[in-house]
Amino acid sequence: MFIKYLYFILISINILVMLTDKKKSNFITIYFLSSLVYYLNSFFGEIYYKLNNTIFSYEINEKTYHILCINMLIILFFQLLPNFDFKKNKKLKHIDKSKKKLSMNHLIGERATMNFVGLVMLIMGVYVIIRYNLLSSTSFNKTAILENTTFIVTYYKNVSLFLFLYIFINEKNKFSLITYATTLFSVLVTFLLGHRSYVVIGILGISFNYIVKKLSKEKNLLAFLLKNKKVIILGLGLVLTVYSVKGIFNPLITGQYELVKERLSDPSFYLDSFRISESNSIFSYIDRIVSYDYRINQSTYIIIPSYFIPFISRYLPSITFGTLLQRDLFPNLRAGSLGSTYIGEAYANGGYFMVIAVIIIVMILLKIIFSLYKNVNSNYLKTFLLLCGIEFSFYIHRNGLGTVILRIRVYLYIMILLLVLNFLFKAASKTIDNNYYFNKDISVKDLNSK
Protein backbone atom coordinates (compact mmCIF):
# COMPACT_ATOMS: atom_id res chain seq x y z
CA MET A 1 0.00 0.00 0.00
CA PHE A 2 2.04 2.94 -1.33
CA ILE A 3 -0.24 5.59 0.18
CA LYS A 4 0.56 4.26 3.65
CA TYR A 5 4.29 4.75 3.14
CA LEU A 6 3.68 8.19 1.64
CA TYR A 7 1.86 9.07 4.85
CA PHE A 8 4.87 8.00 6.94
CA ILE A 9 7.17 10.07 4.71
CA LEU A 10 4.98 13.15 5.23
CA ILE A 11 5.04 12.58 8.99
CA SER A 12 8.85 12.39 8.92
CA ILE A 13 9.12 15.63 6.93
CA ASN A 14 6.74 17.37 9.31
CA ILE A 15 8.77 16.21 12.31
CA LEU A 16 11.96 17.50 10.70
CA VAL A 17 10.39 20.90 9.99
CA MET A 18 8.87 21.08 13.47
CA LEU A 19 12.22 20.43 15.17
CA THR A 20 14.42 22.65 13.02
CA ASP A 21 12.16 25.54 11.99
CA LYS A 22 13.37 28.86 13.37
CA LYS A 23 9.76 30.02 13.79
CA LYS A 24 9.64 27.51 16.65
CA SER A 25 6.49 26.01 18.15
CA ASN A 26 2.94 27.29 17.74
CA PHE A 27 -0.55 25.81 17.86
CA ILE A 28 0.04 24.00 14.56
CA THR A 29 2.75 22.02 16.37
CA ILE A 30 0.11 20.85 18.85
CA TYR A 31 -2.28 20.07 15.99
CA PHE A 32 0.37 17.93 14.30
CA LEU A 33 1.27 16.02 17.47
CA SER A 34 -2.42 15.57 18.30
CA SER A 35 -2.97 14.12 14.82
CA LEU A 36 -0.31 11.51 15.57
CA VAL A 37 -2.00 10.64 18.86
CA TYR A 38 -5.61 10.55 17.64
CA TYR A 39 -4.70 8.67 14.45
CA LEU A 40 -2.27 6.33 16.18
CA ASN A 41 -3.88 3.29 14.54
CA SER A 42 -2.41 4.39 11.22
CA PHE A 43 0.95 3.08 12.46
CA PHE A 44 -0.53 -0.34 13.28
CA GLY A 45 -2.54 -0.59 10.06
CA GLU A 46 -5.48 -1.98 12.03
CA ILE A 47 -8.52 -0.87 14.00
CA TYR A 48 -9.42 -2.77 17.15
CA TYR A 49 -12.70 -3.68 18.80
CA LYS A 50 -13.60 -5.69 21.86
CA LEU A 51 -16.17 -8.47 21.89
CA ASN A 52 -16.78 -10.72 24.92
CA ASN A 53 -13.52 -9.56 26.52
CA THR A 54 -11.57 -10.58 23.40
CA ILE A 55 -9.86 -8.02 21.18
CA PHE A 56 -10.29 -8.37 17.41
CA SER A 57 -9.05 -6.18 14.58
CA TYR A 58 -9.62 -5.34 10.94
CA GLU A 59 -7.49 -3.60 8.31
CA ILE A 60 -7.67 0.15 7.74
CA ASN A 61 -9.23 1.17 4.44
CA GLU A 62 -6.75 2.57 1.91
CA LYS A 63 -8.98 5.63 1.37
CA THR A 64 -8.54 6.53 5.05
CA TYR A 65 -4.85 7.05 4.37
CA HIS A 66 -5.83 9.49 1.61
CA ILE A 67 -7.51 11.63 4.26
CA LEU A 68 -4.50 11.34 6.56
CA CYS A 69 -2.12 12.37 3.76
CA ILE A 70 -4.27 15.41 2.97
CA ASN A 71 -4.12 16.37 6.63
CA MET A 72 -0.32 16.00 6.74
CA LEU A 73 0.22 17.93 3.49
CA ILE A 74 -1.80 20.90 4.75
CA ILE A 75 0.04 20.82 8.10
CA LEU A 76 3.36 20.85 6.23
CA PHE A 77 2.29 23.78 4.05
CA PHE A 78 1.29 25.89 7.04
CA GLN A 79 4.37 24.90 9.03
CA LEU A 80 6.48 26.32 6.20
CA LEU A 81 4.50 29.57 6.09
CA PRO A 82 5.78 32.46 8.24
CA ASN A 83 3.87 33.19 11.44
CA PHE A 84 1.25 35.91 11.28
CA ASP A 85 2.45 39.02 13.08
CA PHE A 86 -0.26 41.46 14.11
CA LYS A 87 2.27 43.76 15.76
CA LYS A 88 2.80 45.23 12.30
CA ASN A 89 -0.68 46.70 12.56
CA LYS A 90 -0.22 50.18 13.99
CA LYS A 91 -3.49 50.23 15.86
CA LEU A 92 -2.78 46.94 17.59
CA LYS A 93 0.80 48.00 18.21
CA HIS A 94 -0.47 51.07 20.01
CA ILE A 95 -2.75 48.94 22.15
CA ASP A 96 0.08 46.50 22.83
CA LYS A 97 2.40 49.22 24.13
CA SER A 98 -0.13 50.96 26.32
CA LYS A 99 -0.47 50.34 30.06
CA LYS A 100 2.48 47.99 30.38
CA LYS A 101 2.87 48.66 34.09
CA LEU A 102 0.31 47.17 36.41
CA SER A 103 -1.34 49.52 38.84
CA MET A 104 -1.83 48.59 42.44
CA ASN A 105 -5.60 48.73 41.96
CA HIS A 106 -5.38 46.31 39.06
CA LEU A 107 -3.49 43.77 41.15
CA ILE A 108 -5.97 44.21 43.96
CA GLY A 109 -8.87 43.65 41.57
CA GLU A 110 -7.24 40.58 40.08
CA ARG A 111 -6.52 38.98 43.44
CA ALA A 112 -9.92 39.84 44.84
CA THR A 113 -11.60 38.37 41.74
CA MET A 114 -9.68 35.10 42.06
CA ASN A 115 -10.36 34.89 45.80
CA PHE A 116 -14.08 35.51 45.30
CA VAL A 117 -14.46 33.09 42.38
CA GLY A 118 -12.32 30.52 44.21
CA LEU A 119 -14.66 30.68 47.21
CA VAL A 120 -17.72 30.26 44.98
CA MET A 121 -16.08 27.32 43.21
CA LEU A 122 -15.23 25.71 46.58
CA ILE A 123 -18.87 25.89 47.68
CA MET A 124 -20.09 24.58 44.33
CA GLY A 125 -17.50 21.80 44.38
CA VAL A 126 -18.73 20.56 47.75
CA TYR A 127 -22.29 20.67 46.38
CA VAL A 128 -21.30 18.64 43.30
CA ILE A 129 -19.52 16.02 45.43
CA ILE A 130 -22.60 15.61 47.63
CA ARG A 131 -25.08 15.84 44.73
CA TYR A 132 -23.40 13.08 42.71
CA ASN A 133 -22.07 11.11 45.69
CA LEU A 134 -18.57 11.19 44.21
CA LEU A 135 -16.64 10.08 47.29
CA SER A 136 -18.79 7.28 48.62
CA SER A 137 -20.28 5.76 45.50
CA THR A 138 -19.69 2.03 45.09
CA SER A 139 -20.41 2.12 41.35
CA PHE A 140 -19.37 4.92 39.02
CA ASN A 141 -21.56 5.59 35.97
CA LYS A 142 -20.36 8.48 33.81
CA THR A 143 -23.33 8.18 31.47
CA ALA A 144 -25.79 8.55 34.34
CA ILE A 145 -23.90 11.60 35.60
CA LEU A 146 -23.95 13.21 32.15
CA GLU A 147 -27.67 12.59 31.80
CA ASN A 148 -28.27 14.37 35.12
CA THR A 149 -25.77 17.19 34.55
CA THR A 150 -27.29 20.62 35.09
CA PHE A 151 -26.47 23.92 33.42
CA ILE A 152 -24.64 25.02 36.58
CA VAL A 153 -22.42 21.92 36.66
CA THR A 154 -21.54 22.36 32.98
CA TYR A 155 -20.30 25.88 33.65
CA TYR A 156 -18.56 24.74 36.83
CA LYS A 157 -16.34 22.42 34.78
CA ASN A 158 -15.46 25.12 32.27
CA VAL A 159 -14.79 27.76 34.92
CA SER A 160 -12.49 25.34 36.75
CA LEU A 161 -10.50 24.82 33.55
CA PHE A 162 -10.30 28.58 32.84
CA LEU A 163 -9.10 29.32 36.38
CA PHE A 164 -6.62 26.44 36.29
CA LEU A 165 -4.94 27.91 33.24
CA TYR A 166 -5.26 31.50 34.39
CA ILE A 167 -3.48 31.25 37.72
CA PHE A 168 -0.68 29.01 36.43
CA ILE A 169 0.24 31.10 33.37
CA ASN A 170 -0.08 34.44 35.18
CA GLU A 171 3.39 35.88 35.58
CA LYS A 172 2.29 39.36 36.66
CA ASN A 173 0.62 38.43 39.90
CA LYS A 174 1.15 35.83 42.61
CA PHE A 175 -1.97 34.52 44.26
CA SER A 176 -2.54 33.24 47.76
CA LEU A 177 -2.15 29.58 48.67
CA ILE A 178 -5.91 29.44 49.22
CA THR A 179 -6.55 30.53 45.63
CA TYR A 180 -4.27 27.81 44.26
CA ALA A 181 -5.87 25.23 46.56
CA THR A 182 -9.48 26.09 45.62
CA THR A 183 -8.58 26.05 41.93
CA LEU A 184 -6.93 22.64 42.13
CA PHE A 185 -9.89 21.40 44.18
CA SER A 186 -12.32 22.43 41.41
CA VAL A 187 -10.16 20.64 38.81
CA LEU A 188 -10.14 17.52 41.00
CA VAL A 189 -13.94 17.60 41.28
CA THR A 190 -14.18 17.91 37.48
CA PHE A 191 -11.92 14.87 37.17
CA LEU A 192 -14.06 12.92 39.65
CA LEU A 193 -17.06 13.67 37.44
CA GLY A 194 -15.31 11.58 34.79
CA HIS A 195 -14.01 14.40 32.61
CA ARG A 196 -10.34 13.63 32.06
CA SER A 197 -10.25 15.92 29.05
CA TYR A 198 -10.47 19.09 31.17
CA VAL A 199 -7.40 18.08 33.14
CA VAL A 200 -5.52 17.14 29.97
CA ILE A 201 -6.42 20.43 28.26
CA GLY A 202 -5.32 22.35 31.35
CA ILE A 203 -1.96 20.57 31.63
CA LEU A 204 -1.41 20.88 27.89
CA GLY A 205 -2.15 24.62 27.97
CA ILE A 206 0.17 25.30 30.92
CA SER A 207 2.95 23.19 29.35
CA PHE A 208 2.57 24.91 25.98
CA ASN A 209 2.73 28.35 27.59
CA TYR A 210 5.90 27.34 29.46
CA ILE A 211 7.60 25.90 26.37
CA VAL A 212 6.75 28.90 24.17
CA LYS A 213 8.27 31.21 26.76
CA LYS A 214 11.46 29.13 27.02
CA LEU A 215 11.73 28.70 23.25
CA SER A 216 12.15 32.43 22.76
CA LYS A 217 15.75 31.98 23.99
CA GLU A 218 16.52 28.95 21.81
CA LYS A 219 17.39 28.48 18.13
CA ASN A 220 14.62 25.98 17.51
CA LEU A 221 12.58 23.24 19.18
CA LEU A 222 15.34 20.65 18.72
CA ALA A 223 17.84 22.80 20.61
CA PHE A 224 15.32 23.27 23.41
CA LEU A 225 14.59 19.54 23.72
CA LEU A 226 18.27 18.63 23.76
CA LYS A 227 18.73 20.95 26.74
CA ASN A 228 15.49 19.87 28.41
CA LYS A 229 15.23 16.09 27.94
CA LYS A 230 12.89 15.94 30.93
CA VAL A 231 10.21 17.61 28.77
CA ILE A 232 10.28 14.59 26.44
CA ILE A 233 10.02 12.18 29.38
CA LEU A 234 7.16 14.15 30.95
CA GLY A 235 5.38 14.36 27.60
CA LEU A 236 5.58 10.62 27.03
CA GLY A 237 4.51 10.06 30.63
CA LEU A 238 1.46 12.25 30.11
CA VAL A 239 0.48 10.33 26.96
CA LEU A 240 0.86 6.99 28.77
CA THR A 241 -1.17 8.29 31.72
CA VAL A 242 -3.98 9.60 29.50
CA TYR A 243 -4.26 6.27 27.69
CA SER A 244 -4.09 4.07 30.79
CA VAL A 245 -6.15 6.12 33.25
CA LYS A 246 -9.43 5.18 31.55
CA GLY A 247 -8.90 1.52 32.44
CA ILE A 248 -8.33 2.22 36.13
CA PHE A 249 -10.64 5.20 36.64
CA ASN A 250 -13.80 3.32 37.61
CA PRO A 251 -12.14 0.93 40.11
CA LEU A 252 -10.10 3.82 41.50
CA ILE A 253 -13.21 5.93 42.12
CA THR A 254 -15.14 3.03 43.60
CA GLY A 255 -12.31 1.94 45.92
CA GLN A 256 -11.28 -1.27 44.13
CA TYR A 257 -7.61 -0.65 44.76
CA GLU A 258 -6.54 -4.28 44.36
CA LEU A 259 -7.97 -4.27 40.84
CA VAL A 260 -6.11 -1.03 40.11
CA LYS A 261 -2.86 -2.58 41.33
CA GLU A 262 -3.49 -5.73 39.31
CA ARG A 263 -4.06 -3.83 36.08
CA LEU A 264 -1.11 -1.47 36.51
CA SER A 265 1.24 -4.41 37.12
CA ASP A 266 0.07 -6.22 33.98
CA PRO A 267 2.09 -5.25 30.82
CA SER A 268 -0.77 -6.35 28.55
CA PHE A 269 -3.00 -3.73 30.21
CA TYR A 270 -0.91 -0.92 28.70
CA LEU A 271 -0.98 -2.50 25.24
CA ASP A 272 -4.74 -2.96 25.41
CA SER A 273 -5.08 0.65 26.63
CA PHE A 274 -3.60 1.80 23.33
CA ARG A 275 -5.61 -0.67 21.27
CA ILE A 276 -9.02 -0.02 22.83
CA SER A 277 -8.65 3.71 23.36
CA GLU A 278 -10.49 6.89 22.51
CA SER A 279 -8.14 7.48 19.57
CA ASN A 280 -8.98 3.99 18.28
CA SER A 281 -12.68 4.89 18.41
CA ILE A 282 -12.20 8.26 16.69
CA PHE A 283 -10.10 6.63 13.99
CA SER A 284 -12.73 3.94 13.45
CA TYR A 285 -15.32 6.67 12.80
CA ILE A 286 -13.21 8.19 10.03
CA ASP A 287 -12.46 4.78 8.54
CA ARG A 288 -16.11 3.77 8.43
CA ILE A 289 -17.22 7.14 7.04
CA VAL A 290 -14.69 6.88 4.20
CA SER A 291 -15.28 3.16 3.61
CA TYR A 292 -19.03 3.66 3.16
CA ASP A 293 -18.55 7.03 1.43
CA TYR A 294 -21.00 8.30 4.03
CA ARG A 295 -22.76 11.60 3.23
CA ILE A 296 -25.46 13.54 5.05
CA ASN A 297 -28.49 15.13 3.42
CA GLN A 298 -28.30 18.49 5.20
CA SER A 299 -25.06 20.19 6.16
CA THR A 300 -24.28 20.25 9.87
CA TYR A 301 -22.46 23.55 9.28
CA ILE A 302 -25.67 25.49 8.56
CA ILE A 303 -26.43 25.95 12.26
CA ILE A 304 -22.92 27.24 13.13
CA PRO A 305 -23.55 30.96 12.34
CA SER A 306 -26.29 31.01 14.98
CA TYR A 307 -23.71 30.00 17.60
CA PHE A 308 -22.24 33.49 17.40
CA ILE A 309 -25.53 35.00 18.58
CA PRO A 310 -25.86 34.66 22.38
CA PHE A 311 -28.81 32.65 23.75
CA ILE A 312 -30.26 31.99 20.28
CA SER A 313 -28.86 28.60 19.25
CA ARG A 314 -30.52 26.68 22.08
CA TYR A 315 -33.95 27.58 20.68
CA LEU A 316 -33.16 26.52 17.11
CA PRO A 317 -33.71 22.96 15.88
CA SER A 318 -30.36 21.24 15.36
CA ILE A 319 -28.79 17.81 15.27
CA THR A 320 -25.12 17.08 15.84
CA PHE A 321 -22.96 15.10 13.46
CA GLY A 322 -22.24 12.60 16.24
CA THR A 323 -25.96 11.87 16.49
CA LEU A 324 -26.26 11.30 12.74
CA LEU A 325 -23.14 9.16 12.70
CA GLN A 326 -24.44 6.94 15.47
CA ARG A 327 -27.87 6.60 13.88
CA ASP A 328 -26.58 5.68 10.43
CA LEU A 329 -23.27 3.85 10.92
CA PHE A 330 -23.20 2.74 14.58
CA PRO A 331 -26.83 1.88 15.42
CA ASN A 332 -25.86 -0.83 17.91
CA LEU A 333 -23.99 1.53 20.22
CA ARG A 334 -25.67 3.07 23.25
CA ALA A 335 -27.24 6.47 22.58
CA GLY A 336 -24.88 9.27 23.58
CA SER A 337 -21.83 7.00 23.81
CA LEU A 338 -20.38 8.02 20.45
CA GLY A 339 -17.85 10.83 20.10
CA SER A 340 -17.29 12.69 16.86
CA THR A 341 -14.61 13.63 14.35
CA TYR A 342 -14.29 16.98 12.67
CA ILE A 343 -12.45 15.52 9.66
CA GLY A 344 -15.07 12.80 9.28
CA GLU A 345 -17.77 15.45 9.56
CA ALA A 346 -16.11 17.46 6.79
CA TYR A 347 -16.00 14.39 4.51
CA ALA A 348 -19.67 13.63 5.18
CA ASN A 349 -20.55 17.23 4.34
CA GLY A 350 -18.69 17.45 1.04
CA GLY A 351 -16.09 14.78 0.39
CA TYR A 352 -12.39 15.48 -0.12
CA PHE A 353 -13.00 19.11 -1.12
CA MET A 354 -14.69 19.90 2.18
CA VAL A 355 -11.96 18.08 4.13
CA ILE A 356 -9.32 20.28 2.48
CA ALA A 357 -11.35 23.46 3.01
CA VAL A 358 -12.12 22.82 6.69
CA ILE A 359 -8.55 21.83 7.60
CA ILE A 360 -7.22 24.97 5.86
CA ILE A 361 -9.71 27.12 7.82
CA VAL A 362 -8.56 25.51 11.07
CA MET A 363 -4.89 26.12 10.16
CA ILE A 364 -5.56 29.80 9.42
CA LEU A 365 -7.41 30.17 12.72
CA LEU A 366 -4.50 28.57 14.58
CA LYS A 367 -2.07 31.01 12.96
CA ILE A 368 -4.24 34.00 13.89
CA ILE A 369 -4.93 32.82 17.45
CA PHE A 370 -1.23 32.19 18.11
CA SER A 371 -0.20 35.66 16.94
CA LEU A 372 -2.82 37.28 19.17
CA TYR A 373 -1.86 35.03 22.09
CA LYS A 374 1.79 36.03 21.75
CA ASN A 375 1.10 39.77 21.72
CA VAL A 376 -1.68 40.45 24.27
CA ASN A 377 -0.96 41.81 27.73
CA SER A 378 -4.24 40.93 29.46
CA ASN A 379 -3.99 37.59 31.26
CA TYR A 380 -7.75 37.12 30.92
CA LEU A 381 -7.53 37.46 27.14
CA LYS A 382 -4.32 35.42 27.02
CA THR A 383 -6.03 32.55 28.86
CA PHE A 384 -9.02 32.74 26.53
CA LEU A 385 -6.80 32.66 23.42
CA LEU A 386 -4.76 29.80 24.86
CA LEU A 387 -7.94 27.79 25.37
CA CYS A 388 -9.08 28.62 21.83
CA GLY A 389 -5.76 27.41 20.47
CA ILE A 390 -5.85 24.15 22.45
CA GLU A 391 -9.46 23.49 21.42
CA PHE A 392 -8.75 24.00 17.70
CA SER A 393 -5.41 22.17 17.74
CA PHE A 394 -6.05 19.30 20.16
CA TYR A 395 -9.63 18.71 21.24
CA ILE A 396 -11.10 19.31 17.79
CA HIS A 397 -9.93 15.86 16.66
CA ARG A 398 -12.61 14.15 18.78
CA ASN A 399 -15.36 16.72 18.22
CA GLY A 400 -17.41 18.32 15.50
CA LEU A 401 -16.58 21.86 14.40
CA GLY A 402 -19.77 23.25 15.93
CA THR A 403 -19.05 21.67 19.31
CA VAL A 404 -15.64 23.36 19.46
CA ILE A 405 -17.19 26.73 18.66
CA LEU A 406 -19.79 26.24 21.39
CA ARG A 407 -17.09 25.42 23.92
CA ILE A 408 -15.14 28.52 22.94
CA ARG A 409 -18.27 30.60 23.35
CA VAL A 410 -18.52 29.37 26.94
CA TYR A 411 -14.90 30.44 27.55
CA LEU A 412 -15.78 33.86 26.14
CA TYR A 413 -18.69 34.21 28.60
CA ILE A 414 -16.39 33.21 31.47
CA MET A 415 -13.75 35.74 30.42
CA ILE A 416 -16.34 38.53 30.24
CA LEU A 417 -17.68 37.61 33.68
CA LEU A 418 -14.18 37.67 35.20
CA LEU A 419 -13.43 41.02 33.54
CA VAL A 420 -16.62 42.50 35.00
CA LEU A 421 -15.79 41.20 38.48
CA ASN A 422 -12.23 42.47 38.12
CA PHE A 423 -13.54 45.92 37.15
CA LEU A 424 -15.91 46.04 40.13
CA PHE A 425 -13.24 45.01 42.65
CA LYS A 426 -10.76 47.40 41.07
CA ALA A 427 -13.25 50.27 41.26
CA ALA A 428 -14.06 49.44 44.88
CA SER A 429 -10.40 49.46 45.84
CA LYS A 430 -10.02 53.06 44.69
CA THR A 431 -12.34 54.27 47.42
CA ILE A 432 -10.55 52.44 50.24
CA ASP A 433 -7.04 52.60 51.60
CA ASN A 434 -4.97 50.27 49.39
CA ASN A 435 -2.91 49.01 52.30
CA TYR A 436 -5.99 47.51 53.90
CA TYR A 437 -6.63 45.15 50.99
CA PHE A 438 -3.20 44.69 49.49
CA ASN A 439 -0.89 41.89 50.62
CA LYS A 440 2.17 43.15 52.44
CA ASP A 441 4.54 41.13 50.27
CA ILE A 442 3.93 43.45 47.27
CA SER A 443 5.67 46.80 47.46
CA VAL A 444 5.74 49.76 45.12
CA LYS A 445 9.22 48.67 44.10
CA ASP A 446 7.81 45.25 43.13
CA LEU A 447 5.13 46.91 41.06
CA ASN A 448 7.59 49.13 39.22
CA SER A 449 9.73 46.12 38.42
CA LYS A 450 6.83 44.60 36.52
N, C-alpha and C positions, 0 to 999 in steps of 0.2 A: 504494500500500500504506500505509494510514493507520497501521497498527500500527508500521511502521518509523519514521514521523515522531514518533509518540508516544514511542518509545524514545529518540530524540534529544532530545526535550523533557525527559524524565526525567533524562537525562544532564546537560543544561544546568542543571536545578534542583539536582541533586546537587553539581555543581561550584560553583554559587553558595553553597550551604549550607556546603560544605567550606571555601571561602575566607573566608567572613565569620562563621562560627559562633564565638562566644566560648569554646566548650568546647575549641576548637583540635583538633589532630590526635590520632588514636588509631589502633588497629589496623583500625578500619572504614574509615579513610581509605586505608590500604594495600589493603584488600579491594576498595574501589571502583576505585582506580587499576589494580589487577591485573585487574579485570574488563574494563576498557577495553583493556588489553594483550592478554589471552588471547582476547577476543572482538572483536579488531580487524577481522576480516572483516565484521562487521556494518556498518561504515562504507562498505565497498566494495560490499556487497550480493551478493558472490560468494565462492565457495569454490574454491580452486585445487588442481590436481594436475598432476604431471609425468609425461609419457609420451614415451619416446624423445627425451629432452632438449628436448621442447617443452611449454610450459605451457598447459594448458587450464583452463576454469572452468565452473561451473554456478551457477545462481541459488539463493540461500538460501531455504529453505522459510519461508513466512509464520508457521507455528506455532513456529518457532525464535525469532522475535521475541517471541512470547508469553512464552516462558521468560525471555528477556532483560529484558522489561518487569517481570515478577514479581521478578526479581533486583534491578532498579533501585528498584522501589517499596519493597521490604523494606529496602534500604540507606538510602533516604531516611527511612523511618520511624525507623530506629535512629540515624541521624545527628541527628534532631531530639530524640530522647530525651536526658535528662541523663545524664552519665557516672555509673556506679556508684561509690560512695565507701565503701570498707570501713573508712576511718578512723573512721567513726561508730560502729563496733562497739567497745565498750569493751575487750574482751579483746584484739582486734587492735591497738587504740591503745596498750595497755600494752606489747605486744610491740614495737610500732614505736618507742616512746620508750626502750626499754631498750638499754643497751650501745651508745650512739651513738659513744663514743670507742673507737678501735682500740687494743688493747694491743700492746706490742712483740712479745709471743709470737705474737699473731695474724698480724702482718705477717711475722714470721719463717716461720711455718707456711705462709702463702700463697706467699711467694717460694720457699721450699724445695719446695713442691708443684709449682709451675710449672717450676722448674729440673729436678726429677726427671722429670716427665711429658714435658717438652721433650726431655730426653736420650733417653728411651724412644722418643718419636716420631721423633727423628732416626735412631736405629738402625733402626726399622721402615721409615722412608721409604727409606733406602738399600736395605734388603731388597726393598721393593716395586719400586724402580727396576730392580734387578738381576733380580728374579723375572719381571717383565713386559717386560724389555728396552725400557724407555721412552725411553732416550736414543739408542739406536743402531738402533732398528727402522726398516726401510725401508718398511713397510706397517703402518698403524695400523688395528686392527679392534676397535672398542669392544664389539661383540657377543661376540667371542671372549674378551675380557678379563672381561666380566660372567659368562660361562659358567664361567670358571675362578676367579672371585672366592671367596676363603675367608671364613670367619667373622671371622678376625682383620683382614683387609683392610676388610671392611664396617665394623667398629668403628673402624678407623684413620681412615676418612673422616669419621665422625661426631665422633670426638674432635678431629680437626683443626678442624672447624667450631666446636665448642664452645669450644676454646681461642682460636681466632681472635676470636670475639666477646668472650670473657671478658677478654682482656688489653687490648683496645682500647676497652672501655666502662668499665674499672675506673679510677675516679677517686681511689680511696683508697690506691692503692699503685702505685709505679713499678717496673717490672721491669727486669732487666738486658738489655743489647743482645743477649746470647746467647738469652735467652728469646724476644724478639721475632723473632730470626732463625730459630730452630728452628720457631716457630709458622708463620711465613710459608713456610718450606720445606715443612712438612707440607701446607699449603694448595696449594702449587704442585704437589706430588706428586699430590694429589687431582685437580687440574685436568688433569694429564698423563694420568691414568687415564680421562679423557673426561667427567668429571663437572663441567660448568660450573655446574650448579645450586647446588653447595655454595659456590662463590665468590660467586655472585649473592646467595644467602641471607645470607652473611656480610657483604657490602658493604651490602646492604639493611638488615640489623639494626643495623650500626654507624651508618649514615646516619640511620636512624629515631631511634636513641637520642640522637644529636647534635641533631637537629631538635627533638625533644620538649623537650630541656633548654633550647635557645635560645628556644623558643616561650613558655616560662613568663614571659618578659619582654616579650612582644609582645601586642597586642590580639587578633590573629587570624592565621591562616595567610597571608592576603593581605598584611598589614603586614610579616610576616617575609620573604616572597618579594620584595616591593618593595625591601627593604633588602639582600637577599642574592640578587641576580639570578644569581650564579654557581651557586647551588643548582639553578636551572632548567636552566642550560646543562649542568651535570654530570649531572643526571637524564636529560636527553635524550641526552647522550653515552653514558650507561650503557645506555639502551634500544637505541640504534643498535649499540653494541658487542655486546650480548647477541644481537641478531638476526643480525649479520653474522659473528660469530666461528665459527659452525657451518660456514659455507662455506669458511673458511680453516684450520680446526683440523687436519684430516688432512694437508694439504700442509705446514703449519707444523711439525707433529710429525715428519713424515718428511723434512724438509729440502728441500722443493720451494719454495724461496723466490721463484723467478721466477714461479711460478704464483700465489703469494700476492700478489706485487706486481701481477701482471696483473689479478687479480680486484678488488683494492682500488682500482685506477685506472679501473675500468669502472663508470660510473654505473648501468648496468642490473643489476649485481651486487647493489646495495643494494635496488633495487626487487624483484628476485627473492627476496632474503633475507626480505623482509616477506611476499611471496606464498606461498612454499614454506617456511613456518616451523613451529615447534612450535605456536604459537597457531593457525595455519591447520589443523593436524592435530586439535588438541583441539576446535576449533569444528566441524570436519567430523564428529566423533563425535557431538556433540550434535545436529547437523542430521540426521544419518542416523537416530539413535535416535528423534527426534521424527517424522521423515518416515514411518518404518515403524511408528510407535507401538509400538516394541520394548519387550517386558516379559519378565521372567525368572520362571521357575517357583518358585524358592526364594529368599527374600530373602538378599542378601549381607550384611545387617546382623546376622543371627542369630549369627554367629561373633564379633562385636565384643566382647560382654561377657567372653569368655574372654581377650581381650588384656590385661585388667587383672589377670590372675592370672599371675605370673611363671613362665616355663618350661613353661606348659601348652599354649599355643596351637599350638606347633610340632608337638605330637603329635596334634592334632585334625584330622580331614579338612576341608579348606576349598578353595574356589576363588575367585579374585579376579574382580571385575567386568570388569577388562581382559581376562582370559582368555575369559570368556563373550562379551564384545563382539567379540573377534577371531574366535572360533569361529563366531558367528552372523551378523555383519554385515560382517566384513572377512576372509573365509577365504583370500583370495589373498595377504595380507601374511605376511611371515616370522614365525614363532612368536617371541614375546617382543619384537617390535619395536613393538607398540602401547602407547601410554600409557593414560591413563584420564581420566575426568571425573566429579567428584563430583556435579555437577548432573545429568548424564546418567544416572548411577547412581541418583540419587533418582527420576528420571522412570521408569526401568525397574523400580524397586521399587514404585512406587505412583502414577504419573501426576503431575498438577499438585499434588494434595494433598501428596504426599510431597516434592515440590520445595519447596513453601512451608514445610513443617515442618522440613526439614533446613536450609534457609537461615536460618530463624529461630533454630534451635539454634546454628548457627555464629555468628550475630550476638551472641547472649547470651553465648556462650563468649568472644568477642572483647572484649566489655564487661567481663566478670569478669577475664579475664587482664590487661587493660590496667590496671585498678584495682589489682590485686595488684602488677603490675610497677612502678607508680608509687610504691608505698608500702613496698616491702621494702628492707631495709638490706643483706642478704647479697648479695654480687656473684655467688655461685654460683647462688642462687635467682633473682636478677635475670636472669642469662644464660639460665637454663632457661626462665623465663617469656617472655623476648624471643623465644627460638626457638619456643616454643609459639605466640606471637602471629603470627610470620612464617609458620609452617607453615599455620595456619588462615586467614590472610588472603591469602597469596600462593601458596604451593606447593600448596594444596588444589585449585586450579583444574585442575591436570593430574594429579590423583591421585584415588583412591577414598577415602572417609571412613576406612575401616579402615587403609589404608596410612599415612595421616597419624597416626593414633593409635599405630601401631606405631613410627613414627619418633620420636614424642614419648616413647614408652616407653624407647627407646634413650637419648635425652637425659637421662631421669630416672636411668637406671642410671649414666651418666657422671657426673652431678652427685653422686650418692651416693658413687661411688668417689672423686671429688675431695675430698669432705667428709671421708671416712674418712682419706685421705692427709693432708689438712690437719690433722686432729685428732692424728694420730700425730706429725707433725713439730712441731706446736705443743706437744704433751706432752713430746717429747724436748728441746725448747729450754728447758724449765723447769729441767731438771737440769744444764744447762751454762751457763757464762758467756755472757750475751746478746751481749756485745761481740765474741765470737769468731765468731758466725754472722752478726751483723747488719751491713749495709753502713754504712760510715762516713758516707754522705751523709744518713742519717736520724738526727735528733737528738730528744731528748725534747721540745724546743720544737716540732719539726715534727709530732710525734705529737699534742701537745696542740692544735695548730692544726686538726687534722682534726675 
